[in-house]
């Protein structure tokens, strides 16, 4: 967020995706209600230290670091948010004032704050209590966040077919040498694995979102799911920030390799025997950690191990080849 962008937002004012908060005496409950509403709708941006009319008054400069820490603590606490989330506020200096900006992506889940579900309607945060409304939110998210969504204009040219030999070999190794994918051509393999399908509601056929995320070229993935990112953080010394970071935006198959390498770089590989066989605990921990990440869970491991989170604001995926 740069100053020019901030000025444009201040001029336009509050919208369905923009919220201003005074936060003069700290972060109030209404700020977290907005976070919940943004998660449940289309996402948005919160600016703390700004009045409702767009006047920047700032937050106390000395209190800003503690406000950021408290914000991160609240949104990652399961007693407050269900399911929990990871957001990273940033401080912006504007005309001598300190503004705290938080970008909230839309979520594939329905979130609640203090056991209450909020939704965003125009520029207001509304409590959702009716069963039919809550059911509608789940249905709406299922229609948007699904790996089965068909992209009828996606072609083989949009996919990394050079990865398919590796996929075949992985399947063959897993099946102890016998697997039907071994003798299939590329198109047959994609159909067999469920990456090409038909939407019987619309009659559309083609490659689905799972195909794009698993095998898509980088530019195709960014066009279809621009908010997709896998963010790997290591916190050892600076536990309030991070000591190393890897941001990955490529297909899930190569993302797995990059994340495994990142985990190996920061984990010790101590000698360990299981029965009479030496086992690499580092590989086991890294593999289990990434498998959990690709199931959409947030991992937080202490004692210097990497903290990994997956932020897929426009899709939720299952890593079918892990």
C-alpha positions as CSV (number, residue, x, y, z in Angstrom):
1,X,0.0,0.0,0.0
2,X,1.6,3.3,-1.1
3,X,0.7,6.8,-0.3
4,X,-0.9,7.5,-3.7
5,X,-3.2,4.5,-3.4
6,X,-4.1,5.5,0.1
7,X,-5.0,9.0,-1.0
8,X,-7.3,7.6,-3.7
9,X,-9.0,5.4,-1.2
10,X,-9.5,8.3,1.3
11,X,-11.1,10.3,-1.5
12,X,-13.5,7.6,-2.5
13,X,-14.5,6.8,1.1
14,X,-15.9,3.7,2.7
15,X,-17.4,1.0,0.4
16,X,-18.3,-2.6,0.6
17,X,-14.5,-3.4,0.5
18,X,-13.1,-0.4,2.5
19,X,-13.6,0.4,6.2
20,X,-12.1,3.3,8.2
21,X,-11.6,2.9,12.0
22,X,-10.6,5.6,14.5
23,X,-8.9,3.2,16.9
24,X,-7.8,6.1,19.1
25,X,-7.8,4.1,22.3
26,X,-6.9,0.7,20.8
27,X,-8.5,-1.8,18.5
28,X,-12.2,-2.2,19.4
29,X,-14.5,-5.2,18.8
30,X,-16.1,-3.4,15.8
31,X,-12.8,-3.7,13.9
32,X,-12.8,-7.5,14.3
33,X,-16.4,-7.6,13.3
34,X,-15.4,-6.0,10.0
35,X,-12.6,-8.5,9.6
36,X,-15.2,-11.3,10.0
37,X,-17.6,-9.6,7.5
38,X,-14.8,-9.1,4.9
39,X,-13.8,-12.8,5.2
40,X,-17.4,-13.9,4.7
41,X,-18.0,-11.5,1.7
42,X,-15.5,-10.4,-0.9
43,X,-12.6,-9.3,1.3
44,X,-11.5,-5.7,1.8
45,X,-9.1,-3.2,3.4
46,X,-9.3,-1.8,6.9
47,X,-7.5,1.5,7.8
48,X,-7.0,2.2,11.5
49,X,-6.5,5.8,12.4
50,X,-9.0,7.2,9.9
51,X,-12.3,8.8,10.7
52,X,-15.5,7.8,8.9
53,X,-15.3,10.8,6.6
54,X,-11.7,9.9,5.5
55,X,-9.9,12.3,7.7
56,X,-6.6,10.8,8.8
57,X,-6.0,11.3,12.6
58,X,-3.6,8.4,13.0
59,X,-3.1,6.0,15.9
60,X,-0.7,6.8,18.8
61,X,2.8,6.1,17.3
62,X,4.1,4.5,20.5
63,X,1.1,2.2,20.7
64,X,1.1,1.1,17.1
65,X,3.5,-1.9,17.6
66,X,1.4,-3.3,20.4
67,X,-1.7,-2.7,18.4
68,X,-0.3,-4.8,15.6
69,X,0.7,-7.6,17.9
70,X,-2.7,-7.6,19.6
71,X,-4.4,-7.7,16.3
72,X,-2.4,-10.7,15.1
73,X,-3.0,-12.4,18.4
74,X,-6.8,-11.9,18.3
75,X,-7.4,-13.1,14.8
76,X,-5.3,-16.2,15.3
77,X,-7.0,-17.1,18.6
78,X,-9.6,-19.9,18.2
79,X,-11.6,-18.4,21.1
80,X,-12.2,-15.3,19.0
81,X,-12.3,-16.4,15.4
82,X,-13.6,-19.7,14.1
83,X,-11.8,-20.8,12.0
84,X,-8.7,-18.8,12.8
85,X,-6.9,-16.7,10.2
86,X,-3.5,-15.1,9.7
87,X,-3.3,-11.5,8.7
88,X,-0.3,-9.2,8.7
89,X,-1.0,-5.5,9.3
90,X,1.3,-2.8,7.9
91,X,2.1,0.6,9.2
92,X,1.9,3.6,6.8
93,X,3.2,7.1,7.5
94,X,0.9,9.7,6.1
95,X,1.2,13.4,6.6
96,X,2.9,12.9,10.0
97,X,0.3,10.3,11.2
98,X,0.6,6.6,11.6
99,X,-2.1,4.5,9.8
100,X,-2.4,0.8,10.3
101,X,-3.6,-1.0,7.1
102,X,-4.9,-4.6,7.0
103,X,-5.8,-6.4,3.8
104,X,-8.4,-9.1,4.4
105,X,-8.8,-11.6,1.6
106,X,-12.1,-13.4,1.0
107,X,-12.2,-16.8,2.5
108,X,-13.3,-20.2,1.4
109,X,-14.8,-20.8,4.9
110,X,-17.7,-19.1,6.8
111,X,-16.1,-17.3,9.8
112,X,-17.5,-16.2,13.1
113,X,-16.2,-13.7,15.6
114,X,-17.1,-14.4,19.3
115,X,-19.5,-17.1,17.9
116,X,-21.4,-14.6,15.8
117,X,-21.3,-14.6,12.0
118,X,-21.0,-11.2,10.2
119,X,-21.6,-10.3,6.6
120,X,-20.8,-7.2,4.7
121,X,-23.7,-5.2,3.3
122,X,-22.8,-2.0,1.5
123,X,-20.4,-0.3,4.0
124,X,-21.9,-1.9,7.1
125,X,-21.2,-5.1,9.1
126,X,-24.4,-7.1,9.7
127,X,-25.0,-9.9,12.1
128,X,-26.2,-13.1,10.4
129,X,-28.5,-15.1,12.6
130,X,-31.1,-16.7,10.3
131,X,-30.4,-20.3,9.4
132,X,-31.4,-19.7,5.8
133,X,-28.9,-16.8,5.5
134,X,-26.1,-18.8,7.0
135,X,-26.9,-21.7,4.7
136,X,-26.9,-19.3,1.8
137,X,-23.4,-18.1,2.7
138,X,-22.1,-21.7,2.6
139,X,-23.8,-22.3,-0.7
140,X,-22.4,-19.1,-2.2
141,X,-18.9,-20.1,-1.1
142,X,-19.2,-23.6,-2.4
143,X,-20.1,-22.1,-5.8
144,X,-17.0,-19.9,-5.8
145,X,-14.4,-21.9,-4.0
146,X,-14.3,-25.3,-5.7
147,X,-11.6,-27.2,-7.5
148,X,-14.3,-28.6,-9.8
149,X,-15.2,-25.2,-11.5
150,X,-14.9,-25.6,-15.2
151,X,-12.9,-23.3,-17.4
152,X,-14.2,-24.1,-20.9
153,X,-11.6,-21.9,-22.7
154,X,-8.6,-23.5,-21.0
155,X,-6.5,-25.7,-23.3
156,X,-3.6,-28.0,-23.2
157,X,-1.4,-25.1,-24.0
158,X,-2.2,-23.6,-20.7
159,X,-0.9,-26.6,-18.8
160,X,2.6,-27.8,-18.0
161,X,2.5,-31.1,-19.7
162,X,6.2,-31.6,-19.0
163,X,5.1,-32.4,-15.4
164,X,3.0,-35.4,-16.4
165,X,5.9,-37.9,-16.8
166,X,6.7,-37.2,-13.1
167,X,3.0,-37.6,-12.2
168,X,3.0,-41.0,-14.0
169,X,6.1,-42.1,-12.2
170,X,4.8,-41.1,-8.8
171,X,1.6,-43.0,-9.4
172,X,3.5,-46.1,-10.6
173,X,5.9,-46.0,-7.6
174,X,3.0,-45.6,-5.2
175,X,1.2,-48.6,-6.8
176,X,4.3,-50.8,-6.7
177,X,4.9,-50.7,-10.4
178,X,1.3,-51.3,-11.7
179,X,-0.9,-48.3,-12.5
180,X,-3.2,-47.6,-15.4
181,X,-1.7,-44.1,-15.8
182,X,1.5,-45.7,-17.0
183,X,0.1,-46.5,-20.4
184,X,-2.3,-43.6,-20.9
185,X,-1.6,-40.6,-23.1
186,X,-1.7,-37.1,-21.6
187,X,-5.4,-36.4,-22.4
188,X,-6.5,-39.8,-21.0
189,X,-4.5,-39.2,-17.8
190,X,-6.1,-35.8,-17.3
191,X,-9.6,-37.2,-17.8
192,X,-8.9,-40.2,-15.5
193,X,-7.6,-38.0,-12.7
194,X,-10.7,-35.9,-12.8
195,X,-8.9,-32.8,-14.1
196,X,-11.2,-32.6,-17.1
197,X,-14.9,-32.7,-16.5
198,X,-18.4,-31.6,-17.4
199,X,-20.7,-29.2,-15.5
200,X,-24.1,-30.8,-15.8
201,X,-25.8,-27.7,-14.6
202,X,-24.5,-25.6,-17.5
203,X,-23.4,-28.2,-20.1
204,X,-19.9,-26.7,-20.1
205,X,-16.9,-29.1,-20.4
206,X,-13.2,-28.5,-20.1
207,X,-10.3,-28.4,-17.6
208,X,-11.2,-27.5,-14.1
209,X,-9.6,-25.4,-11.4
210,X,-7.8,-28.4,-10.0
211,X,-6.1,-28.9,-13.3
212,X,-5.0,-25.2,-13.4
213,X,-3.6,-25.3,-9.9
214,X,-1.8,-28.6,-10.2
215,X,-0.4,-28.2,-13.8
216,X,-1.1,-24.7,-14.9
217,X,1.5,-22.3,-16.2
218,X,2.4,-19.5,-13.8
219,X,0.8,-16.8,-15.9
220,X,-2.4,-18.8,-16.3
221,X,-2.6,-19.4,-12.5
222,X,-2.2,-15.7,-11.8
223,X,-4.9,-14.8,-14.3
224,X,-7.4,-17.2,-12.9
225,X,-6.6,-17.0,-9.1
226,X,-4.6,-13.8,-8.7
227,X,-4.8,-13.9,-4.9
228,X,-3.3,-17.4,-4.7
229,X,-0.1,-17.6,-2.8
230,X,1.8,-20.0,-0.5
231,X,3.6,-18.1,2.2
232,X,6.3,-19.9,4.2
233,X,7.6,-18.2,7.3
234,X,10.3,-19.1,9.8
235,X,10.3,-17.5,13.3
236,X,13.2,-18.2,15.5
237,X,14.7,-15.0,16.9
238,X,12.2,-12.4,15.8
239,X,9.0,-14.1,16.8
240,X,6.9,-11.0,16.2
241,X,8.0,-10.8,12.6
242,X,9.9,-13.5,10.8
243,X,13.5,-14.5,10.1
244,X,13.1,-16.1,6.7
245,X,10.3,-16.1,4.1
246,X,9.5,-17.8,0.9
247,X,6.5,-16.7,-1.3
248,X,5.5,-19.2,-3.9
249,X,3.0,-18.7,-6.7
250,X,3.6,-21.5,-9.0
251,X,1.7,-24.8,-9.6
252,X,1.1,-27.1,-6.6
253,X,3.4,-29.8,-7.9
254,X,6.5,-27.6,-8.0
255,X,5.3,-25.7,-5.0
256,X,5.6,-28.9,-3.0
257,X,9.3,-29.2,-4.1
258,X,10.1,-25.5,-3.2
259,X,8.4,-25.8,0.2
260,X,10.1,-29.1,1.0
261,X,13.5,-27.4,0.2
262,X,12.5,-24.4,2.4
263,X,11.6,-26.7,5.3
264,X,14.8,-28.8,4.9
265,X,16.8,-25.5,5.1
266,X,15.5,-24.7,8.5
267,X,15.0,-28.1,10.2
268,X,17.7,-30.2,11.8
269,X,18.2,-33.7,10.5
270,X,19.2,-35.5,13.6
271,X,20.1,-39.2,13.5
272,X,17.1,-41.4,14.3
273,X,16.6,-45.2,14.1
274,X,13.2,-46.9,13.7
275,X,13.8,-50.6,14.3
276,X,17.0,-51.2,12.3
277,X,16.4,-48.5,9.7
278,X,17.6,-44.9,9.7
279,X,14.6,-42.5,9.3
280,X,15.0,-38.8,8.3
281,X,12.7,-37.1,10.8
282,X,13.3,-33.8,8.8
283,X,11.7,-35.3,5.7
284,X,8.8,-36.9,7.7
285,X,8.0,-33.7,9.5
286,X,8.3,-31.6,6.3
287,X,6.1,-33.9,4.4
288,X,3.4,-34.1,7.0
289,X,3.5,-30.4,7.5
290,X,3.0,-29.7,3.8
291,X,0.3,-32.3,3.5
292,X,-1.6,-30.5,6.2
293,X,-1.1,-27.1,4.5
294,X,-2.5,-28.4,1.3
295,X,-5.6,-29.6,3.1
296,X,-6.2,-26.0,4.0
297,X,-5.1,-26.0,7.6
298,X,-2.9,-23.4,9.3
299,X,0.2,-24.8,11.0
300,X,1.9,-23.2,13.9
301,X,4.9,-25.1,15.3
302,X,7.1,-23.7,18.1
303,X,10.8,-24.2,18.9
304,X,12.0,-22.7,15.7
305,X,10.2,-24.8,13.2
306,X,8.7,-23.1,10.1
307,X,5.2,-21.6,10.3
308,X,3.4,-22.2,7.1
309,X,0.1,-20.8,5.9
310,X,-1.7,-21.1,2.6
311,X,-3.6,-18.1,1.4
312,X,-5.9,-19.1,-1.5
313,X,-8.4,-16.3,-1.5
314,X,-10.2,-17.6,-4.6
315,X,-9.9,-21.3,-4.3
316,X,-9.6,-24.2,-1.9
317,X,-7.7,-27.3,-3.1
318,X,-6.9,-30.8,-2.3
319,X,-3.4,-31.9,-3.3
320,X,-4.4,-35.1,-5.1
321,X,-0.8,-36.2,-5.8
322,X,0.6,-35.8,-2.3
